Amino acid sequence: MEESYSSGSKFRAIVVGSLIGLLVIAFAAWGVSDVFSPQTRNIVLKVGESSVSANDFDLAYRRKLADISAESGVNLSGDQAYQQGVHESILNEFLVEKLIEVDADDLGVGFNIETARKELDQFDAFKDPITEQFSKDQMAARLARAQPPISTDQFLNDIIFNVRRSQTVPAISRGLVAPPQFTDTINKFANETLEVKVLTITPEALPPTPEPTDEELQIFITDNANNYPSLFNEPEYRRITLVRLEQHDFPYMNDTMMRNVRSEEDLRTAFNNIFIEESDIKDQFDLRVQSGEVGSPATRSLVQITATDENNAAEVIQKLESGLSPEEVTTLYGLVEPVTYEDVGEDDIFDPEVGAVAFEMKQDEIRSILGGFDNWVVVQITKEVPEIMPEVDELRPEIVEEIRKNIAGERMYDTIKMIEDGVRDGRTLEESVEIAGVPYATIDFVNRSGQTPDGLKLMGIPQLRPGIGTDEEILKSIFTTEIGFESDYFDTSTGGMAIVRVDDVIEAKPREFDEIRDDTARLWKSQHMLDALDELSLELTQLIRDGQSMKDVAETFEKGVFVQSGPMTRAEPLPGLGQMLDIAIKQASIGDIERGVGPVQFTQQIAKLENIIPHEEPLTGEEAEIAQQRMNAALINDLTDAYLQAVVTDHPQQEFPDVVMSVMGVTPPDQE
């Protein structure tokens, strides 16, 4: 292969892999230009010739929502997730993955199948229970039970990505330390005292807001149609056919027990009658132990002293037993400083021989051993924490419940796939559902909020089968599926699966003016007040810049304008100062005047930096150590941020926000 690297290219080839590991943080802080291409309907991101499909994004999005729900108990709607930047987090992760992929290709990093095999061998859940060896069938079965299910190809792609990443991301930042002078300078800068004077303007300083005319309101509606779509427009409604399966449907489905189910209690009884093998319970318990989900491992805290020989090791033990500290002993014999470990596992100890012996020892015990590097070592245990492991019976009810859900989930997945395959083979949705032996429902018009045209929200039965009005995943699919077509199967917010067909649509249309006049008038008055405050703020700012004092300016008003002053630092805000002004003043020079929004609605503020008082007190002790660690991290981030621009230049990327919003069920502003 022909090589033609410049010196810059050689440097890049050495450091690119390491820096990629830091890109997730840097992308969050550094703006990357989006390139819009509405013609690409099934791609959310391109990096060079590599791309991320809408299906991959949808799977990652649903997993992210499931994680958020599990952690916070909140089920985000598509709009809420978009506003909170969930899509940006997912796209950043994909961008890092693709950059690693293309840079690994540039650097000629291959895929080591042996390394991948070792990765797979670490998953005990994928081992055959008889041979205790890795089993493809066992892996496929386990992945199918995941929520949502994961295909074998998807999982193997993750393995390949992690293997290539491990081969291209050496820790280039190891040993990188910010100069102490840098830390000291930053400390002085952050703790300077800023003397600030602030003039605050409230609505009381304005004349009364006039009542708007109908003509003014009509203009306001036209100008703000995209800002308040729900207020100014009647929503779009869709009539659908819905196949919806839940896990608790399947213990009795296609069984004679089905005809005996008359209530939620009957249904729960059927679910609880799934027979569970004792070996399955034990396997699930072992899996939780191995993953660290239950129990806690044994740990040790210890001091390790390297002696010159066996006799010296015996002398060291005598001195430690007499009460000398490890530091005093090493100084006495001219040995290297002692090595201290705090609350570590056996594998965390660098010398494996020391690790093995340490976990045979008890608290306060001292031993000498011949270490793994042919040197004599004295080990003193300062803290012993035993392993804590629950019995299987303690977790039996929880494990049984999980296995039942997994079994039901497998049956549910097989059924929904049967229906989807039937539709792809040319059958109607109704025919496919009948063959599968499950029910379906026709819902006569619902909007994106889950409401019918008469305002009824479809709530369903919360404890048994929540209505589609509470299921964001179903609503998203309803309003992203084309008219007359079935959706692919998808996971519902309750852990079930569903397929939607859109049968008819009532298009969105403007509301009658009389219906929205009062609400529009309130919005108009609020906007008029904000505009008046902004205009007055501009006028007063100019007076202050022309030489008038804030006090003199405030005294020209009977009410609604007041002045405050006080000290602040770059680390601590001034109470009562708006957030954006706080940022601006911390970046200002003495005498600068800044204008912005106040800390509460309908206020404007003008701030002036009167003086800066230097901070001379140096950092010491623990504070100095923490500051040094932060500066080290900041230096690494700055290096990453600078290098990021070169990486992006080498591999131009495109984002397709219209596809992202479609997957998330968010209506683009120009279509609302």
ZIGIRA-V58376 format. One record per pair of residues at least 6 apart in sequence whose C-alpha atoms are under 8 Angstrom apart, sorted by sequence separation. I is the first residue (numbers start at 1). J is the second residue. If there is no record, write none. Layout:
# ZIGIRA-V58376
I J
I J
This chain:
# ZIGIRA-V58376
45 51
46 52
68 74
69 75
81 87
104 110
120 126
121 127
127 133
128 134
143 149
144 150
252 258
260 266
261 267
288 294
289 295
307 313
320 326
330 336
331 337
346 352
349 355
370 376
371 377
422 428
423 429
433 439
446 452
447 453
451 457
452 458
460 466
461 467
468 474
469 475
481 487
491 497
492 498
544 550
568 574
597 603
598 604
661 667
44 51
45 52
68 75
69 76
127 134
128 135
143 150
144 151
225 232
306 313
330 337
348 355
369 376
370 377
422 429
433 440
445 452
446 453
450 457
451 458
459 466
460 467
468 475
490 497
491 498
554 561
567 574
585 592
597 604
598 605
661 668
43 51
44 52
45 53
126 134
127 135
143 151
330 338
341 349
347 355
368 376
369 377
444 452
445 453
449 457
450 458
459 467
460 468
489 497
490 498
554 562
566 574
574 582
596 604
597 605
43 52
44 53
126 135
143 152
307 316
320 329
346 355
368 377
369 378
423 432
458 467
459 468
489 498
490 499
544 553
554 563
573 582
585 594
595 604
596 605
43 53
44 54
65 75
124 134
126 136
128 138
319 329
327 337
346 356
368 378
369 379
419 429
422 432
430 440
458 468
459 469
477 487
489 499
543 553
584 594
595 605
596 606
658 668
42 53
43 54
65 76
127 138
140 151
221 232
327 338
367 378
368 379
458 469
459 470
488 499
489 500
551 562
595 606
42 54
121 133
126 138
127 139
140 152
326 338
346 358
366 378
367 379
420 432
457 469
458 470
487 499
488 500
551 563
594 606
595 607
42 55
44 57
121 134
125 138
126 139
139 152
257 270
316 329
346 359
366 379
367 380
419 432
486 499
487 500
540 553
550 563
581 594
593 606
594 607
120 134
125 139
366 380
418 432
419 433
486 500
487 501
581 595
593 607
594 608
252 267
354 369
365 380
366 381
486 501
581 596
593 608
126 142
364 380
365 381
485 501
486 502
570 586
580 596
581 597
592 608
593 609
125 142
353 370
354 371
364 381
419 436
473 490
484 501
485 502
569 586
580 597
581 598
591 608
592 609
249 267
252 270
353 371
354 372
363 381
364 382
418 436
450 468
451 469
473 491
474 492
483 501
484 502
485 503
578 596
591 609
248 267
251 270
252 271
353 372
362 381
363 382
364 383
450 469
473 492
474 493
481 500
483 502
484 503
578 597
579 598
590 609
591 610
248 268
251 271
351 371
352 372
361 381
363 383
449 469
450 470
472 492
473 493
481 501
482 502
483 503
484 504
578 598
579 599
589 609
590 610
591 611
250 271
305 326
351 372
358 379
363 384
415 436
471 492
472 493
481 502
483 504
577 598
578 599
588 609
590 611
64 86
251 273
351 373
362 384
471 493
478 500
483 505
576 598
577 599
578 600
585 607
590 612
248 271
251 274
303 326
354 377
358 381
471 494
477 500
478 501
576 599
585 608
474 498
478 502
581 605
585 609
61 86
305 330
354 379
450 475
61 87
449 475
474 500
581 607
308 335
448 475
578 605
307 335
448 476
577 605
61 90
306 335
60 90
306 336
305 336
448 479
305 337
306 338
57 90
305 338
57 91
304 338
305 339
303 338
304 339
303 339
304 340
303 340
302 340
303 341
301 340
302 341
119 159
301 341
302 342
343 383
300 341
301 342
52 94
300 342
301 343
116 159
300 343
301 344
116 160
299 343
300 344
299 344
300 345
45 91
299 345
300 346
51 98
116 163
298 345
299 346
47 95
50 98
115 163
297 345
545 593
111 160
317 366
45 95
317 367
47 98
112 163
317 368
47 99
50 102
111 163
541 593
111 164
48 102
110 164
314 368
541 595
109 164
313 368
302 358
429 486
538 595
109 167
300 358
310 368
537 595
109 168
300 359
101 161
104 164
299 359
445 505
317 378
316 378
101 164
313 376
28 92
97 161
100 164
104 168
313 377
27 92
100 165
313 378
541 606
309 375
310 376
308 375
309 376
537 604
24 92
100 168
307 375
308 376
420 488
537 605
24 93
306 375
307 376
420 489
533 602
537 606
306 376
307 377
533 603
534 604
306 377
307 378
533 604
24 96
305 377
306 378
417 489
530 602
23 96
304 377
305 378
416 489
529 602
304 378
305 379
21 96
304 379
20 96
303 379
304 380
302 379
303 380
302 380
303 381
20 99
302 381
303 382
420 499
20 100
301 381
302 382
300 381
301 382
302 383
416 497
300 382
301 383
416 498
17 100
300 383
301 384
416 499
63 147
300 384
412 496
413 497
63 148
299 384
300 385
412 497
17 103
62 148
298 384
299 385
16 103
17 104
298 385
299 386
298 386
299 387
59 148
297 386
298 387
297 387
298 388
296 387
297 388
295 387
296 388
297 389
295 388
296 389
13 107
295 389
294 389
295 390
294 390
285 392
282 392
285 395
285 399
281 396
284 399
281 399
281 400
281 403
280 403
276 400
276 403
276 404
274 404
272 404
271 404
17 165
21 169
20 169
18 168
19 169
17 168
18 169
16 168
17 169
18 170
16 169
17 170
18 171
19 172
18 172
15 172
248 405
251 408
247 405
250 408
249 408
248 408
247 408
250 411
125 287
247 409
250 412
124 287
247 412
246 412
245 412
245 416
480 662
254 437
480 663
253 438
480 665
479 665
476 663
476 664
477 665
476 665
243 433
475 665
243 439
244 440
243 440
242 440
243 441
241 440
242 441
241 441
242 442
264 464
241 442
242 443
240 442
241 443
239 442
240 443
239 443
240 444
239 444
240 445
238 444
239 445
238 445
239 446
237 445
238 446
237 446
238 447
237 447
236 447
237 448
235 447
236 448
235 448
237 452
237 453
240 478
238 478
238 479
246 494
247 495
246 495
247 496
246 496
245 496
246 497
244 496
245 497
244 497
245 498
244 498
243 498
244 499
242 498
243 499
242 499
243 500
242 500
241 500
242 501
240 500
241 501
145 406
240 501
241 502
145 407
240 502
241 503
239 502
240 503
145 409
238 502
239 503
240 504
145 410
238 503
239 504
144 410
238 504
239 505
238 505
237 505
238 506
236 505
237 506
236 506
237 507
236 507
237 508
235 507
236 508
235 508
236 509
234 508
235 509
233 508
234 509
233 509
234 510
233 510
234 511
232 510
233 511
232 511
232 516
231 516
221 520
217 517
217 520
217 521
220 524
217 524
212 521
211 521
212 524
212 525
211 525
210 525
209 525
209 528
209 529
203 529
206 532
206 533
203 533
202 533
201 533
201 537
148 491
148 495
147 495
199 550
198 550
205 557
205 558
205 559
206 560
199 554
204 559
205 560
204 560
205 561
203 560
204 561
202 560
201 560
202 561
201 561
200 561
201 562
199 561
200 562
199 562
200 563
199 563
198 563
199 564
197 563
198 564
197 564
198 565
197 565
196 565
197 566
195 565
196 566
195 566
196 567
195 567
196 568
194 567
195 568
193 567
194 568
193 568
194 569
193 569
194 570
192 569
193 570
191 569
192 570
190 569
191 570
198 577
190 570
191 571
189 570
190 571
194 586
78 472
77 472
76 472
78 476
200 598
203 602
202 602
203 603
202 603
201 603
202 604
200 603
201 604
200 604
201 605
200 605
199 605
200 606
198 605
199 606
198 606
199 607
198 607
197 607
198 608
196 607
197 608
196 608
197 609
196 609
197 610
195 609
196 610
194 609
195 610
196 611
194 610
195 611
194 611
195 612
75 493
194 612
195 613
193 612
194 613
192 612
193 613
192 613
193 614
192 614
193 615
191 614
192 615
191 615
189 614
188 614
189 615
188 615
188 616
62 491
188 617
188 618
187 618
187 619
184 618
184 619
187 627
226 669
229 672
183 627
226 670
183 628
226 672
180 628
183 631
182 631
178 628
178 631
178 632
177 632
176 632
178 635
176 636
173 636
99 647
102 651
99 651
87 660
82 661
82 664
82 666
79 664
78 664
79 665
78 665
79 666
78 666
48 651
57 660
61 664
47 651
48 652
47 652
48 653
54 659
58 663
47 653
54 660
58 664
46 653
47 654
45 653
46 654
45 654
46 655
54 663
45 655
26 637
30 641
44 655
45 656
44 656
43 656
44 657
26 640
22 637
26 641
44 659
40 656
43 659
44 660
23 640
42 659
22 640
26 644
35 653
36 654
37 655
38 656
41 659
34 653
35 654
36 655
37 656
34 654
35 655
36 656
38 658
19 640
23 644
34 655
35 656
36 657
38 659
34 656
19 643
19 644
16 647
